[in-house]
Amino acid sequence: MMMRPPYALGPMPTGRRLVQVDLGEADAPIAVMHRFAADVERWPEHLAHYRFVRFRERATDGGGLVEMSANRPFGPVGWPTWWLSEMEVRPDVPCVRFRHVGGVTTGMDVEWRYEPLEGGRRTRIVLEHVWDGPRWPLIGPVAATMVIGPVFVHGIAIRTMAGLAAAAVRAARTEGR
């Protein structure tokens, strides 16, 4: 399979209507946490709410054009979501960046970044989503800031972060880090 050059998504945009920041911690070093966040194709193995993750194109940095689907649980019922993203994996920082290019959240920018805790033994995870909302006349910004961001994005993000942090912790213990 031919690989494309990495996407260069740049820094997170500022001045967006929706800014959703979710924080978590993992008892694992940044390198281990980053490895699990960047390995999106394996997310469904670690995350019960993920339906699938598929690459449409692969890039040489481990990112590419990726299609994702997850359920947002509401009690016993899951609401299916779907989006298509450009994905950039930056090992130098390290961080993982996404730009949604398909689905209701088209135009959303996402960044996984990390901060060392306890001398690097632990990691703080910062998962940020920024967006102006869907291009729906009159209700787009309200839908983004009142429903899509706080209910769907936050609801999926905190489950994703917690599940990947748990997988990173298990790996760090197994690897003796």
VEXLUM-728117 format. One record per residue: residue number from 0; residue in one letter; chain; y, z, x of N, C-alpha, C, CB in turn. Coordinates in Angstrom, 1 decimal. Atoms other than C-alpha are relative to their C-alpha. Glycine has a CB too. Layout:
REM residues N
num/residu/chaine/npy/npz/npx/capy/capz/capx/cpy/cpz/cpx/cbpy/cbpz/cbpx
NUM/A/A/Y/Z/X/Y/Z/X/Y/Z/X/Y/Z/X
...
END
This chain:
REM residues 177
num/residu/chaine/npy/npz/npx/capy/capz/capx/cpy/cpz/cpx/cbpy/cbpz/cbpx
0/M/A/-1.2/0.0/0.8/0.0/0.0/0.0/1.2/0.0/0.9/0.0/1.2/-1.0
1/M/A/-1.3/0.1/-0.8/3.4/-1.0/1.4/0.9/1.2/-0.4/0.7/-1.4/-0.3
2/M/A/-0.9/-1.1/0.3/5.8/1.9/1.7/1.5/-0.4/0.1/-0.2/1.2/1.0
3/R/A/-1.4/0.3/0.0/9.5/1.7/1.0/0.7/1.0/0.9/0.6/0.1/-1.5
4/P/A/-0.7/-1.0/-0.8/12.2/3.3/3.1/0.4/1.2/-0.9/1.3/-0.6/0.5
5/P/A/-0.3/-1.1/0.9/13.2/6.8/1.9/1.3/-0.2/-0.8/0.2/1.3/0.9
6/Y/A/-1.3/-0.1/0.8/15.8/7.3/-0.8/1.0/0.9/0.8/-0.2/0.5/-1.4
7/A/A/-1.1/-0.8/-0.6/19.1/8.7/0.6/0.9/0.5/-1.1/0.8/-0.8/1.1
8/L/A/-0.6/-0.5/1.2/20.2/10.8/-2.4/1.3/0.8/0.4/-0.9/0.8/-0.8
9/G/A/-1.3/-0.7/-0.4/22.9/12.7/-0.4/0.0/1.4/-0.5/1.2/-0.8/-0.4
10/P/A/-0.2/-1.4/0.5/24.3/16.1/-1.3/0.0/0.0/-1.5/1.2/0.6/0.6
11/M/A/0.0/-0.2/1.5/24.1/17.5/-4.8/1.4/-0.3/-0.5/-0.4/1.4/-0.4
12/P/A/-1.3/0.2/0.6/27.0/16.2/-6.9/0.6/1.2/-0.6/-0.1/-1.1/-1.1
13/T/A/-0.8/-1.1/0.6/29.7/18.6/-8.1/0.7/-0.5/-1.2/0.9/0.6/1.1
14/G/A/-0.8/0.4/1.1/31.7/18.7/-11.2/-0.8/-0.5/-1.2/1.0/-1.0/0.4
15/R/A/0.8/0.4/1.2/28.9/18.1/-13.7/0.1/1.1/-1.1/-1.5/-0.2/0.4
16/R/A/-0.1/-0.9/1.2/28.9/19.6/-17.2/-1.1/1.1/0.1/-0.1/-0.8/-1.3
17/L/A/1.1/-0.9/0.0/25.5/21.2/-16.8/-0.3/0.3/1.5/-1.3/-0.6/-0.7
18/V/A/0.5/-0.5/-1.3/24.7/23.3/-13.7/-1.0/1.1/-0.3/1.2/0.5/0.9
19/Q/A/1.0/-1.0/0.3/21.4/25.1/-14.1/-0.6/0.4/1.4/-1.1/-0.6/-0.9
20/V/A/0.5/-0.5/-1.2/20.4/27.2/-11.1/-1.1/1.1/-0.3/1.1/0.6/1.0
21/D/A/1.1/-0.9/0.2/17.0/29.0/-11.1/-0.4/0.5/1.4/-1.2/-0.6/-0.8
22/L/A/0.3/-0.7/-1.3/16.1/31.5/-8.3/-1.4/0.6/-0.1/1.0/1.0/0.4
23/G/A/1.3/-0.7/-0.1/12.7/32.7/-7.2/-0.2/0.4/1.5/-1.1/-1.0/-0.5
24/E/A/0.4/-0.4/-1.3/11.0/34.2/-4.2/-1.5/-0.2/0.2/0.3/1.5/0.2
25/A/A/1.4/0.1/-0.4/7.7/33.6/-2.4/-0.2/0.8/1.3/-0.3/-1.5/0.2
26/D/A/0.5/-0.7/-1.2/5.9/35.8/0.1/-0.7/-0.9/0.9/-0.9/1.2/-0.4
27/A/A/0.5/1.0/-0.9/5.5/32.8/2.3/1.2/-0.6/0.8/-0.8/-1.1/-0.8
28/P/A/-1.1/0.6/-0.7/7.5/31.1/5.0/0.5/-1.3/-0.6/-0.4/-0.3/1.5
29/I/A/-0.7/1.2/0.5/9.9/28.2/4.2/-0.9/-1.2/0.1/1.3/-0.2/0.6
30/A/A/0.8/1.2/-0.3/7.6/25.6/5.8/-1.2/-0.1/-1.0/-0.6/0.0/1.4
31/V/A/1.1/0.0/1.0/4.7/26.6/3.4/0.5/-0.3/-1.4/-0.8/1.3/0.1
32/M/A/-0.6/0.2/1.4/6.9/26.7/0.3/0.5/-1.5/-0.1/1.2/0.9/-0.2
33/H/A/-0.5/1.4/0.0/8.5/23.3/1.2/-1.2/-0.9/-0.1/0.8/-0.3/1.3
34/R/A/1.2/0.8/0.1/5.0/21.8/1.7/-0.5/-0.1/-1.5/-1.1/0.5/0.9
35/F/A/0.5/0.1/1.4/4.0/22.7/-1.9/1.0/-0.6/-0.9/-0.3/1.4/-0.5
36/A/A/-1.0/0.6/0.8/7.3/21.7/-3.4/0.1/-1.6/0.2/1.4/0.5/0.3
37/A/A/-0.1/1.4/-0.3/7.2/18.3/-1.7/-1.3/-0.8/-0.4/0.2/-0.2/1.5
38/D/A/1.3/0.6/0.4/3.5/17.6/-2.6/-0.1/-0.2/-1.5/-1.1/0.8/0.6
39/V/A/-0.1/0.1/1.5/4.4/16.6/-6.2/-1.2/-0.5/-0.6/1.2/-0.9/-0.4
40/E/A/1.3/0.6/0.5/1.2/14.6/-6.7/-1.0/1.1/-0.3/-0.5/-1.0/0.9
41/R/A/0.9/-1.1/0.2/-0.7/17.9/-6.5/0.5/1.1/-1.0/-0.4/0.6/1.3
42/W/A/-0.6/-1.0/0.9/1.6/19.8/-8.9/-0.9/0.3/-1.1/1.3/-0.4/-0.5
43/P/A/0.9/-0.4/1.1/-0.8/19.5/-11.8/-1.2/0.9/0.3/-0.5/-1.3/-0.7
44/E/A/1.1/-0.8/-0.4/-3.5/21.2/-9.8/0.4/1.5/0.0/-0.5/-0.3/1.4
45/H/A/-0.6/-1.4/-0.1/-1.2/24.3/-9.5/0.7/0.4/-1.2/0.9/0.1/1.2
46/L/A/-0.9/-0.3/1.1/0.7/24.1/-12.7/-0.6/-0.5/-1.3/1.4/-0.7/0.2
47/A/A/0.7/0.4/1.2/-1.0/24.2/-16.1/0.9/-0.7/-1.0/-0.5/1.3/-0.7
48/H/A/-0.9/0.6/0.9/2.2/23.0/-17.9/0.3/-1.5/0.4/1.3/0.7/-0.1
49/Y/A/-0.2/1.4/-0.4/2.2/19.7/-15.9/-1.1/-0.9/-0.5/0.2/-0.1/1.5
50/R/A/1.0/0.9/0.6/0.5/16.8/-17.7/-0.4/-1.0/1.1/0.6/-0.7/-1.2
51/F/A/0.3/0.9/-1.1/0.7/14.3/-14.8/1.2/-0.2/0.9/-0.5/-1.3/-0.5
52/V/A/-1.0/0.5/-0.9/2.6/13.2/-11.7/-0.6/-1.2/0.7/0.4/1.1/1.1
53/R/A/0.6/1.2/-0.6/2.2/9.6/-10.5/1.2/-0.7/0.8/-0.5/-1.0/-1.1
54/F/A/-0.9/0.8/-0.8/3.9/7.6/-7.7/0.0/-1.4/-0.5/-0.2/0.1/1.5
55/R/A/-0.1/1.4/0.2/5.1/4.2/-8.7/0.2/-0.8/1.3/1.1/-0.4/-1.1
56/E/A/-0.2/0.5/-1.4/6.3/3.5/-5.2/0.0/1.2/0.9/1.4/-0.8/0.1
57/R/A/0.0/-1.0/-1.0/5.8/5.6/-2.1/1.0/-0.3/1.1/-1.4/0.2/0.6
58/A/A/-1.0/0.1/-1.1/8.4/6.2/0.6/-0.6/0.6/1.3/1.4/0.6/-0.3
59/T/A/0.5/-0.5/-1.3/7.8/6.9/4.3/0.3/1.5/0.2/0.6/-0.8/1.1
60/D/A/-0.3/-1.4/-0.2/9.3/10.4/4.0/-0.9/0.9/-0.9/1.4/0.3/-0.3
61/G/A/0.8/-0.8/0.9/6.7/11.5/1.4/0.5/0.0/-1.5/-0.1/1.5/0.4
62/G/A/-0.6/0.2/1.3/9.0/10.8/-1.6/-0.3/-1.4/-0.5/1.5/0.2/0.1
63/G/A/0.2/1.3/0.6/9.4/7.6/-3.6/0.5/0.0/-1.4/-1.4/-0.4/0.1
64/L/A/-0.3/0.1/1.4/9.7/6.6/-7.2/-1.2/0.7/-0.7/0.2/-1.5/-0.5
65/V/A/1.1/-0.9/0.5/7.7/9.3/-9.1/0.2/0.2/-1.5/0.0/1.3/0.7
66/E/A/0.0/-0.2/1.4/6.8/9.6/-12.8/-0.6/1.3/-0.3/-0.7/-1.2/-0.8
67/M/A/0.5/-1.3/0.2/6.4/13.1/-14.1/0.0/0.3/-1.5/0.9/1.0/0.7
68/S/A/0.0/-0.4/1.4/5.4/14.7/-17.4/-0.5/1.5/0.0/-0.9/-0.9/-0.8
69/A/A/0.3/-1.4/0.1/5.3/18.4/-18.3/0.1/0.4/-1.5/0.8/0.9/0.9
70/N/A/-0.2/-0.6/1.3/4.9/20.5/-21.5/1.0/1.1/0.1/-1.3/0.4/-0.6
71/R/A/-0.8/-1.2/0.1/7.6/22.9/-22.4/-0.6/0.9/-1.1/1.5/-0.3/-0.4
72/P/A/0.7/-0.8/1.1/5.6/25.7/-24.2/1.0/0.7/-0.9/-0.8/1.1/0.7
73/F/A/-0.7/-0.8/1.0/6.9/27.2/-27.4/-1.1/0.7/-0.7/0.8/-1.0/-1.0
74/G/A/1.2/-0.7/0.5/4.3/29.8/-28.2/-1.3/-0.8/0.3/0.2/0.3/-1.5
75/P/A/1.3/0.7/-0.2/0.9/28.1/-28.7/0.2/-1.5/0.1/-0.9/0.3/-1.0
76/V/A/-0.2/1.5/0.0/2.5/24.6/-28.9/0.9/-0.4/1.2/0.7/-0.4/-1.3
77/G/A/-0.7/0.6/-1.1/3.7/22.5/-26.0/0.8/-1.3/-0.4/-0.9/-0.3/1.2
78/W/A/-0.9/1.2/0.3/6.6/20.0/-26.3/-0.1/-0.9/1.2/1.5/0.4/-0.4
79/P/A/0.1/0.9/-1.1/5.8/17.0/-24.1/1.3/-0.6/0.5/-1.0/-1.1/-0.3
80/T/A/-1.2/0.6/-0.6/8.5/15.8/-21.7/-0.4/-1.0/1.0/1.0/1.1/0.6
81/W/A/0.4/1.1/-1.0/8.6/12.7/-19.4/1.3/-0.4/0.7/-0.7/-1.2/-0.7
82/W/A/-1.2/0.5/-0.7/11.0/11.5/-16.7/-0.5/-0.8/1.2/0.9/1.1/0.4
83/L/A/0.3/0.8/-1.2/11.1/9.1/-13.8/1.1/0.3/1.0/0.0/-1.6/-0.3
84/S/A/-1.0/-0.4/-1.1/12.8/10.1/-10.5/-0.2/-0.7/1.3/-0.2/1.5/0.2
85/E/A/0.0/0.3/-1.4/13.8/8.9/-7.2/-0.2/1.3/0.7/1.3/-0.8/0.5
86/M/A/0.3/-1.3/-0.7/12.5/11.5/-4.7/0.2/-0.2/1.5/-1.4/0.5/-0.3
87/E/A/-0.2/0.0/-1.5/13.7/12.2/-1.2/-0.5/1.4/0.5/1.5/-0.1/0.3
88/V/A/0.5/-1.2/-0.7/11.9/14.7/1.1/0.7/0.1/1.3/-1.6/-0.1/0.2
89/R/A/-0.8/-0.2/-1.3/14.1/16.1/3.9/-0.6/1.1/0.8/1.5/0.2/-0.3
90/P/A/0.6/-1.1/-0.8/12.1/18.0/6.5/1.0/0.7/0.9/-1.2/-0.6/0.8
91/D/A/-1.0/-0.6/-0.9/15.1/18.6/8.7/0.8/1.1/-0.6/1.0/-1.1/0.4
92/V/A/-0.8/-1.1/0.6/16.9/20.8/6.2/-0.8/1.3/-0.3/0.6/-0.5/-1.3
93/P/A/0.8/1.0/0.9/14.2/21.2/4.5/0.5/0.2/-1.5/-1.5/0.3/0.2
94/C/A/-0.3/0.0/1.4/14.8/20.3/0.9/-0.7/-1.2/-0.7/1.5/0.1/-0.4
95/V/A/0.5/1.1/0.7/13.4/18.1/-1.8/1.1/-0.4/-1.1/-1.4/0.3/-0.7
96/R/A/-1.0/0.4/1.0/15.9/16.0/-3.9/-0.6/-1.0/-0.9/1.2/-0.6/0.8
97/F/A/0.4/1.0/1.0/15.4/14.1/-7.1/1.2/-0.5/-0.7/-1.0/0.6/-1.0
98/R/A/-1.0/0.6/1.0/17.5/11.8/-9.2/-0.7/-0.7/-1.1/1.0/-1.0/0.8
99/H/A/0.7/0.6/1.2/16.2/11.1/-12.7/0.6/-1.4/-0.3/0.1/1.0/-1.2
100/V/A/-0.4/1.3/0.3/16.4/7.4/-13.4/-0.7/-0.6/-1.2/-0.3/-1.0/1.2
101/G/A/0.6/0.4/1.3/14.3/7.2/-16.6/-0.3/1.3/-0.8/-1.3/-0.7/0.3
102/G/A/0.3/-1.1/0.9/13.8/9.4/-19.6/1.4/0.6/-0.6/-0.8/1.1/0.6
103/V/A/-1.1/-0.7/0.7/16.2/11.6/-21.7/1.0/0.5/1.1/-0.4/1.1/-0.9
104/T/A/-0.8/-0.6/-1.0/17.5/13.2/-18.5/0.5/-0.9/1.1/-0.8/1.1/0.7
105/T/A/-0.5/1.0/-1.0/18.5/10.0/-16.7/1.4/0.4/0.5/0.1/-1.4/-0.7
106/G/A/-1.2/-0.4/-0.6/21.3/10.8/-14.3/0.0/1.4/0.5/1.1/-0.2/-1.0
107/M/A/0.1/-1.4/-0.5/20.2/14.4/-13.6/-0.3/0.0/1.5/-1.0/0.8/-0.8
108/D/A/0.3/-0.2/-1.4/20.2/15.4/-10.0/-0.7/1.4/0.2/1.2/-0.1/1.0
109/V/A/0.8/-1.2/-0.2/17.7/18.1/-8.8/-0.1/0.2/1.5/-1.3/-0.1/-0.7
110/E/A/0.2/-0.4/-1.4/17.4/20.0/-5.5/-0.8/1.3/0.1/1.3/0.1/0.8
111/W/A/0.7/-1.2/-0.4/14.8/22.4/-4.2/0.5/0.3/1.4/-1.6/-0.3/0.0
112/R/A/-0.4/-0.4/-1.3/16.2/24.3/-1.3/-0.4/1.5/0.2/1.6/-0.1/0.2
113/Y/A/0.6/-1.3/-0.4/15.2/27.5/0.5/0.9/0.8/0.9/-1.4/-0.2/0.6
114/E/A/-0.7/-0.9/-0.9/16.7/30.5/2.2/-1.1/1.0/0.6/1.1/0.8/-0.7
115/P/A/0.9/-0.9/-0.6/14.8/32.7/4.7/0.3/1.5/-0.4/-0.1/-0.1/1.5
116/L/A/-0.2/-1.5/0.2/14.2/36.4/3.8/-0.9/0.7/0.9/-0.4/0.3/-1.5
117/E/A/0.9/-0.9/-0.9/12.8/39.2/6.0/-0.4/-0.7/1.2/-1.2/0.4/-0.8
118/G/A/0.2/0.7/-1.3/13.2/37.2/9.2/-0.9/-1.3/-0.1/-0.7/0.9/0.9
119/G/A/0.8/1.3/0.2/11.5/34.1/7.7/-1.4/0.2/-0.5/-0.1/-0.7/1.3
120/R/A/1.3/-0.2/0.5/8.4/35.8/6.5/-0.1/-0.3/-1.5/-0.4/1.5/0.2
121/R/A/-0.1/0.3/1.5/9.5/35.3/2.8/1.1/-1.0/-0.2/0.3/1.3/-0.8
122/T/A/-1.0/1.1/0.3/11.5/32.6/1.1/0.6/0.2/-1.4/-0.8/-1.3/0.0
123/R/A/-0.7/0.0/1.3/14.1/32.6/-1.6/0.1/-1.5/-0.3/1.5/0.6/0.1
124/I/A/0.0/1.4/0.5/13.8/29.4/-3.7/1.2/-0.2/-0.9/-1.3/-0.3/-0.7
125/V/A/-1.1/0.4/0.9/16.9/27.8/-5.2/-0.3/-1.4/-0.6/1.4/0.0/0.8
126/L/A/0.3/1.2/0.7/16.2/25.2/-7.8/1.2/-0.4/-0.9/-1.4/0.1/-0.8
127/E/A/-1.2/0.4/0.7/19.3/23.4/-9.0/-0.1/-1.3/-0.7/1.2/0.0/1.0
128/H/A/-0.1/1.2/0.8/19.8/20.9/-11.7/1.4/-0.2/-0.5/-1.0/0.0/-1.3
129/V/A/-1.3/0.3/0.5/23.1/19.2/-12.4/0.0/-1.3/-0.8/1.0/-0.1/1.2
130/W/A/0.1/1.2/0.9/23.9/16.6/-15.1/1.2/0.0/-1.0/-1.3/0.1/-0.8
131/D/A/-1.0/0.1/1.0/26.5/15.4/-17.5/-0.5/-0.2/-1.4/0.9/-1.2/0.3
132/G/A/0.7/0.1/1.3/24.0/14.9/-20.3/-0.3/-1.4/-0.4/0.9/0.6/-1.1
133/P/A/0.4/1.4/0.4/22.6/12.0/-22.2/1.2/-0.7/-0.5/-1.1/0.1/-1.1
134/R/A/-1.1/0.8/0.5/24.9/9.2/-23.2/-0.1/-0.2/-1.5/0.0/-1.4/0.7
135/W/A/0.0/0.0/1.5/24.8/10.1/-26.9/1.4/0.3/-0.4/-1.0/1.0/-0.5
136/P/A/-1.4/-0.2/0.5/28.2/9.7/-28.6/0.1/1.4/-0.6/0.4/-1.1/-1.0
137/L/A/-0.3/-1.3/0.5/29.7/13.1/-29.4/-0.9/1.1/0.3/0.1/-0.1/-1.5
138/I/A/0.9/-1.1/-0.1/26.6/15.2/-29.1/-0.6/0.1/1.4/-1.0/0.0/-1.0
139/G/A/0.7/0.0/-1.3/25.4/14.3/-25.5/0.3/1.2/0.8/0.4/-1.2/0.7
140/P/A/-0.3/-1.2/-0.9/27.3/17.1/-23.6/-0.4/1.3/-0.7/1.5/0.0/0.2
141/V/A/0.5/-1.2/0.7/26.5/19.7/-26.3/-1.5/0.1/0.1/0.4/0.0/-1.5
142/A/A/1.5/0.0/-0.1/22.8/18.7/-26.3/-0.4/0.4/1.5/-0.6/-1.4/-0.3
143/A/A/0.3/-0.4/-1.4/22.8/19.0/-22.4/0.2/1.5/0.3/0.8/-0.9/0.9
144/T/A/-0.4/-1.3/-0.4/24.5/22.3/-22.1/-0.6/1.1/-1.0/1.5/0.2/0.0
145/M/A/0.4/-1.0/1.0/23.2/24.1/-25.3/-1.6/-0.1/-0.2/0.7/-0.2/-1.3
146/V/A/1.4/0.1/0.3/19.6/22.8/-25.6/-0.8/-0.5/1.2/-0.2/-1.0/-1.2
147/I/A/0.9/0.6/-1.0/18.2/20.5/-22.9/0.0/0.8/1.3/0.5/-1.5/0.3
148/G/A/0.0/-0.8/-1.2/19.4/22.5/-19.9/-0.6/1.4/-0.1/1.4/0.1/0.4
149/P/A/0.5/-1.4/0.1/18.9/26.1/-21.0/-1.4/0.1/-0.6/0.9/0.8/-0.7
150/V/A/1.3/-0.2/0.6/15.8/25.5/-23.1/-1.1/-0.8/0.7/0.1/-0.5/-1.5
151/F/A/1.1/0.8/-0.6/13.8/22.6/-21.6/0.0/0.0/1.5/0.2/-1.4/-0.5
152/V/A/0.0/0.0/-1.5/15.0/22.3/-18.0/-0.3/1.4/0.6/1.4/-0.5/0.5
153/H/A/0.3/-1.3/-0.5/15.1/26.0/-17.4/-1.4/0.5/-0.3/1.0/1.0/-0.6
154/G/A/1.3/-0.4/0.4/11.9/26.6/-19.3/-1.1/-0.6/0.9/-0.3/-0.3/-1.4
155/I/A/1.0/0.7/-0.9/10.0/24.1/-17.2/0.2/0.4/1.5/0.1/-1.5/-0.1
156/A/A/-0.3/-0.3/-1.4/11.8/24.9/-13.9/-0.6/1.4/0.4/1.5/0.0/0.2
157/I/A/0.4/-1.3/-0.4/11.0/28.6/-13.9/-1.6/0.1/0.1/0.5/1.1/-1.0
158/R/A/1.5/0.1/-0.1/7.3/27.9/-14.6/-0.5/-0.7/1.2/-0.6/-0.6/-1.3
159/T/A/0.3/0.8/-1.2/7.2/25.3/-11.9/0.2/0.8/1.3/0.8/-1.3/0.0
160/M/A/-0.4/-0.8/-1.2/8.9/27.5/-9.3/-1.0/1.1/0.2/1.4/0.5/-0.1
161/A/A/1.0/-1.1/-0.1/6.6/30.5/-10.1/-1.4/-0.5/0.4/0.0/0.8/-1.3
162/G/A/1.4/0.5/-0.3/3.4/28.4/-10.0/-0.1/-0.5/1.4/-0.3/-1.1/-1.0
163/L/A/0.0/0.5/-1.4/4.3/26.7/-6.7/0.2/1.1/1.0/1.1/-1.1/0.2
164/A/A/-0.1/-1.2/-0.9/5.4/30.0/-5.2/-1.3/0.7/0.1/1.1/1.0/-0.5
165/A/A/1.3/-0.6/-0.1/2.1/31.5/-6.1/-1.0/-0.8/0.8/-0.6/0.2/-1.4
166/A/A/0.9/0.8/-0.8/0.2/28.6/-4.6/0.4/0.1/1.5/0.1/-1.5/-0.4
167/A/A/-0.4/-0.2/-1.4/2.3/28.9/-1.4/-0.4/1.3/0.6/1.5/-0.2/0.1
168/V/A/0.4/-1.3/-0.4/1.6/32.6/-1.2/-1.5/0.0/0.4/0.3/1.1/-1.1
169/R/A/1.5/0.0/-0.2/-2.2/32.0/-1.5/-0.2/-0.8/1.3/-0.7/-0.7/-1.1
170/A/A/0.2/0.8/-1.2/-2.0/29.3/1.2/0.5/0.8/1.3/0.8/-1.3/0.0
171/A/A/-0.5/-0.8/-1.1/0.1/31.5/3.5/-1.0/1.1/0.4/1.4/0.6/-0.3
172/R/A/1.0/-1.0/-0.3/-2.4/34.3/3.3/-1.3/-0.6/0.6/-0.4/0.8/-1.3
173/T/A/1.2/0.7/-0.5/-5.3/31.9/3.9/0.2/-0.5/1.4/-0.4/-1.2/-0.9
174/E/A/-0.4/0.5/-1.3/-3.5/30.4/6.9/0.4/1.1/0.9/1.1/-1.0/-0.1
175/G/A/-0.4/-1.2/-0.8/-2.6/33.9/8.2/1.4/0.0/0.4/-0.9/-0.1/1.3
176/R/A/-1.5/0.0/-0.3/1.2/33.4/8.1/0.7/1.2/-0.5/0.6/-1.3/-0.5
END
